[in-house]
Amino acid sequence: MHKLIAIWSHPRSMSTALERLMRERGDLTCLHEPFMYHYYIGEGRGAFPGFDADPAHPTAYPAIRDMLIDTAKLGPVCFKDMPYYVMPRIAEDPAFLARVTHAFLIRHPMAAFLSYHKLDPKMSLHEIGLEAQWQLYEAVREAGLPAVVVEAETVRTDARATMRSVWKALGREWREAAFQWGETPKDWGQVSAWHETASTSSGIRSADAEEMVRVEIEFEAAVKGGAAHLRDYLDHHLPYYQRLSEVALQV
């Protein structure tokens, strides 16, 4: 039975770049947000901007789950997804919860919200995703399962040292090839507008010491410019981010 790794993220958390690192290892079959089909199509939770759905992709939770399990029969698998797509359904599916090796990627919500709002000004409080991410993390830990939490800022500060720790926690060996990015993955085409940076980059973009200062200024300008709900979103989700940050990898 091969490993089935989940990278659980929230929107605009640099998750596509982390997924790219997993893909470029060359020893994993990687799937991009398979449970998006369950949330937006199977459950009809509204429209997702720029989502060019594959009509052949399963849309029911059990069918997507079984697709992942079947794929892992052939070799190790990694999929990147959002916990809000599957909560609380996955917490009520203990066999699948235990079958998966869990990693959680977080990013400071102010930066994530601002980036998300630029692409989808109609984003909902639920789609921000950090609350569901914490809920899934709690479900994993309550089930007695291991989980690794990593901050996007840590990856950007020292990608190689961080990924060495992440891969060790996930039971994967070091692969230097992961940092040499080739062609853009074809399945990113279903939501291509959301992954322009990761699609056009040749590697992880280094952290900028002044970046958060600019983010704070831009965030306040957006709030004053008619997006006052961003403040409410931040107040709601910040505690969940802080709880996850407290248990994140220290490199």
N, C-alpha and C positions, 0 to 999 in steps of 0.2 A: 504494500500500500504506500503510494508516494505522498509526499508532503503537499498540503493544500494551504497556501499562505494567503491571508487577507490583509491588505493595506486599507484600514478604515480611516477615512479622512473627512474633512468638511470642505465645502466649496472654497476655492481660491486659497488653499493651504499649501501650495506647491506640490500637490499630490501627483500631478502628471510628471513632474521632474523626478520624483522618487520612483514612480512607476517605470520611467525611462531607465533608471539605473538598474531596476530589477530585470527589465527586458534585455538590456545590453549585456547582462551576465552571460547569456547564451545557453543557460542550462534550465530555463524555466519556460513553460508555456504561459503567456500572460494574457489576461482578459481585462478589457477596459469597461468598468461599471456595468457588469451584466444585469445587476438588479435594478438599474434605471428603468429597464423595460417593465419590471413588475410594478414599480411605483407610478410612473407616468402613463403607461399604457394599460397594464393589467388592472390596476386599481383606478385608473382615470383621474389622477390627482391634478389635472390641469396640464397646460402646455409648457414645455421646456424650450426656451428660445434656441433656435439653431440645431435642434435635435432631428437629424435625418435618420430615422429608425430603419433598421434592417428587417424587412417583413418576415424573414426566416428565423429570427431570433425568438426563443420562447418568452412569454410574457407573464406566466403564472409563477409564483414563488416556488412551488414544488418542482416545476419543470426546470427552472434555472438552477436550483440547488442540485438536482440530479444531473444536469449537464456538467456542472463543476466537478461533482464526484466522479462521473464517468470519465471526464477528461483526465483526472488525476490517477485513473487506473493505468494510463499509458505513460505517465511521467509526472515529475513535480510541476505544480501549477501555482501561479500567483495571480490574484485578481485585486484590482483596486476598486473600492466602492464607498458609498456613503451610508453610515448607519441609519439615517432617517429613512432610507429606502426599505429597510428590513425590520426596524423595531416597531412593535415588540415581537414580531413574528419569529425572528431568529432566537430570541430568548425563550420562546415556548417550543423550541425545536432542539432539545438538549443533545441529540445524537449528532446533528450537523454542527452545533456550537463546539462540541468536543472534537469533531473531525478537523476543524480549522485551526491553524496556527495564527494567532492574532497579533497584529501590529497596528498602532494608532499614530497618526500624524496630525500634529496641531500647529497652528500659526496664530500669532497675536490677532485677536478678533478685529481690532480696529483696521489693521491692514487688509485682512481678509474681506471684511464687510465692504470696505471702500472699493476694492477690486471687483467684488461681486456686483455692487450697485452700478458700476459703469457698464457692465454687460447686461444686467437685468434689473432695471429700476423697480420692477414689480415683484422682486423677490419677497417671499413670505418669511415670517419669523421662524417657522418650522424648517424651512429650507436652509437657514443659516447653519444648522446641523450640529452645533457644539453640544446642545442639551442631549440629543440622541446619541452622540458619541460617548458622552459620559455615562449614559444609561447602559449602553452596550458594554463599555468597559466594566461597569459594576456587575453586569450579568456574567461576564467572563470570569471575573475574580470570585464572585459568589459560587460559581460552578467549580472552583478550585483549579482553574486553568491558568497557564502563564500568559502574560501579555507584556509587550514592550511598547512604550510610548516615546516618541521622538518629536522634537520641536523643529520646525522648518528652519528657524534661525540658527539652530545648532548645525544642521546639515550645511547651510550656506557658509557658516564660519569655518568649518573644517570638514569637508565632505568625506574625505577618505577615512579620517579617524572615526567619524560618526558612523559611517556605513560599515566599518569593520566591526563596531560594537553591535549594530543592528543585525548584521548577517550572523554574527556569533549567537545572538539571542534567538534567531530564527533557524539555527542549525544549518547555515550555509557557509561554505568556505569563501575565502577572499577571492575576488575576481577583478583584477586591474582593468580588464577589457570593458567593464561596465562604465568606465569613465570616458570611453571613446565612442561617441554617438554616431550612428550611421543614418540610414534613411528613416523618415518619419513613419511610425507604425500605421498601416493601412486602416485599422479599425478606429483610429482617431478621427477619421473623416466624418463619422456620424455626428460629431460635435466639434468640428474643426475650429470654429471661431473662438472656442474656449481655451484652446491650447496653442495659440500662436507662438508664445515665448518658448515653450518646451519643444515645439516643432521646428523652430528656426535656430535654436541654440545648439552648440556643439558640446555643452557641458553645463554644470551647475554654476549659476551666477553668484559671485562672491558677495558677502554681506557688505553693506554700506553703512558706516557708523552714523551718518546723518539721515538715514532713510526714515527712521521712525519719527524724527522731528518733522520731516516733510509730510509724512502720513498724517500726523496729528493736525497740522495746519490745514491740509486738504480735507480731512474729515470734518473739522469744525466749519470750514467753508461750505461743505456739502450740507451739513445740518442747517446752517443759517440760510442756505440757498433754496430751501424747500424740501429737504430730506430729513425733517425733524425725527421721523421714525427710526432713523439710524441710531440715535441716542438711546431710544427705548430698546432697540435690538441689542445694543452693546450692554446696557444694564442687565438685560435678561441673560445673555450668554456668557458674559465675562466670568461669573463665578464657576461655571463648568470648565472653562479654559484654565482657570487658576488651579482647580483641583487636579486636572490632568497634568498641568505643568509641574506640580509638586512631585509627581511620580515619573517624570520624564528622565530619559537617559542623561547622565552627566558625563561629558567627554573631556 
